[in-house]
Structures are given as C-alpha cells and as structure tokens.
Amino acid sequence: MPEMSGRELAARLKKNHPLLRVLFTSGYPAGAAVGNGLIEAGGRFLPKPYTVEALARAIREVLDDPAEGGSRGT
C-alpha cells in the first residue's frame, strides 16, 4: 500500500475496533517482514504464495484463537 504499511493500518483500525483480528500476508519471508517492521513479532502471518486451503486454515486459526479477543464468529 503506498500510503501506509499493513501494520499501520491494523493499528489504526484496532483503535476503534479492539477485537479486530488480523492476518498479515506478504511476499517477504516472515523473518524479513518482522525485521523490516511490516508486521509485529508474534503476529499472524501467511507468506505468499499460498493455497486457498492454507488461507482458509490461517483464517480459521485467527478466528478460533482466544488470545485474539472475542469468541468464534466474532
């Protein structure tokens, strides 16, 4: 995104929606994405390329994770 990073967008959105769940995706490897500040350490991350099945699994994990806030279906 030309105006801000995904991490910045997520932070802005979470101010008004604290239970928002976030899954980052990038063509960068996870270590490089964290090292460059694109995602926060420990954040949910799915590297590209990925399959539809991998995306569905990652989304389900984010939705089911109680540490992300809220309950399933939130």
MODELLER restraints for C-alpha pairs under 7 A, 6 or more apart:
rsr = mdl.restraints
at = mdl.atoms
rsr.add(forms.Gaussian(group=physical.xy_distance, feature=features.Distance(at['CA:5:A'], at['CA:38:A']), mean=6.39, stdev=0.5))
rsr.add(forms.Gaussian(group=physical.xy_distance, feature=features.Distance(at['CA:6:A'], at['CA:38:A']), mean=6.77, stdev=0.5))
rsr.add(forms.Gaussian(group=physical.xy_distance, feature=features.Distance(at['CA:7:A'], at['CA:38:A']), mean=5.80, stdev=0.5))
rsr.add(forms.Gaussian(group=physical.xy_distance, feature=features.Distance(at['CA:7:A'], at['CA:39:A']), mean=5.43, stdev=0.5))
rsr.add(forms.Gaussian(group=physical.xy_distance, feature=features.Distance(at['CA:14:A'], at['CA:20:A']), mean=5.98, stdev=0.5))
rsr.add(forms.Gaussian(group=physical.xy_distance, feature=features.Distance(at['CA:19:A'], at['CA:69:A']), mean=5.33, stdev=0.5))
rsr.add(forms.Gaussian(group=physical.xy_distance, feature=features.Distance(at['CA:19:A'], at['CA:70:A']), mean=6.30, stdev=0.5))
rsr.add(forms.Gaussian(group=physical.xy_distance, feature=features.Distance(at['CA:21:A'], at['CA:62:A']), mean=6.66, stdev=0.5))
rsr.add(forms.Gaussian(group=physical.xy_distance, feature=features.Distance(at['CA:21:A'], at['CA:68:A']), mean=6.17, stdev=0.5))
rsr.add(forms.Gaussian(group=physical.xy_distance, feature=features.Distance(at['CA:22:A'], at['CA:44:A']), mean=6.88, stdev=0.5))
rsr.add(forms.Gaussian(group=physical.xy_distance, feature=features.Distance(at['CA:23:A'], at['CA:44:A']), mean=5.06, stdev=0.5))
rsr.add(forms.Gaussian(group=physical.xy_distance, feature=features.Distance(at['CA:23:A'], at['CA:45:A']), mean=5.74, stdev=0.5))
rsr.add(forms.Gaussian(group=physical.xy_distance, feature=features.Distance(at['CA:24:A'], at['CA:44:A']), mean=6.02, stdev=0.5))
rsr.add(forms.Gaussian(group=physical.xy_distance, feature=features.Distance(at['CA:24:A'], at['CA:45:A']), mean=4.68, stdev=0.5))
rsr.add(forms.Gaussian(group=physical.xy_distance, feature=features.Distance(at['CA:24:A'], at['CA:46:A']), mean=6.22, stdev=0.5))
rsr.add(forms.Gaussian(group=physical.xy_distance, feature=features.Distance(at['CA:25:A'], at['CA:45:A']), mean=5.60, stdev=0.5))
rsr.add(forms.Gaussian(group=physical.xy_distance, feature=features.Distance(at['CA:25:A'], at['CA:46:A']), mean=4.79, stdev=0.5))
rsr.add(forms.Gaussian(group=physical.xy_distance, feature=features.Distance(at['CA:25:A'], at['CA:47:A']), mean=5.46, stdev=0.5))
rsr.add(forms.Gaussian(group=physical.xy_distance, feature=features.Distance(at['CA:25:A'], at['CA:48:A']), mean=6.63, stdev=0.5))
rsr.add(forms.Gaussian(group=physical.xy_distance, feature=features.Distance(at['CA:26:A'], at['CA:47:A']), mean=5.36, stdev=0.5))
rsr.add(forms.Gaussian(group=physical.xy_distance, feature=features.Distance(at['CA:26:A'], at['CA:48:A']), mean=5.64, stdev=0.5))
rsr.add(forms.Gaussian(group=physical.xy_distance, feature=features.Distance(at['CA:27:A'], at['CA:47:A']), mean=5.92, stdev=0.5))
rsr.add(forms.Gaussian(group=physical.xy_distance, feature=features.Distance(at['CA:27:A'], at['CA:48:A']), mean=4.80, stdev=0.5))
rsr.add(forms.Gaussian(group=physical.xy_distance, feature=features.Distance(at['CA:28:A'], at['CA:47:A']), mean=6.78, stdev=0.5))
rsr.add(forms.Gaussian(group=physical.xy_distance, feature=features.Distance(at['CA:29:A'], at['CA:47:A']), mean=6.21, stdev=0.5))
rsr.add(forms.Gaussian(group=physical.xy_distance, feature=features.Distance(at['CA:30:A'], at['CA:45:A']), mean=6.91, stdev=0.5))
rsr.add(forms.Gaussian(group=physical.xy_distance, feature=features.Distance(at['CA:30:A'], at['CA:47:A']), mean=6.76, stdev=0.5))
rsr.add(forms.Gaussian(group=physical.xy_distance, feature=features.Distance(at['CA:33:A'], at['CA:39:A']), mean=5.87, stdev=0.5))
rsr.add(forms.Gaussian(group=physical.xy_distance, feature=features.Distance(at['CA:34:A'], at['CA:40:A']), mean=5.82, stdev=0.5))
rsr.add(forms.Gaussian(group=physical.xy_distance, feature=features.Distance(at['CA:34:A'], at['CA:41:A']), mean=5.81, stdev=0.5))
rsr.add(forms.Gaussian(group=physical.xy_distance, feature=features.Distance(at['CA:62:A'], at['CA:68:A']), mean=6.98, stdev=0.5))
rsr.add(forms.Gaussian(group=physical.xy_distance, feature=features.Distance(at['CA:63:A'], at['CA:72:A']), mean=5.74, stdev=0.5))
rsr.add(forms.Gaussian(group=physical.xy_distance, feature=features.Distance(at['CA:63:A'], at['CA:73:A']), mean=6.87, stdev=0.5))
rsr.add(forms.Gaussian(group=physical.xy_distance, feature=features.Distance(at['CA:64:A'], at['CA:71:A']), mean=6.98, stdev=0.5))
rsr.add(forms.Gaussian(group=physical.xy_distance, feature=features.Distance(at['CA:64:A'], at['CA:72:A']), mean=5.38, stdev=0.5))
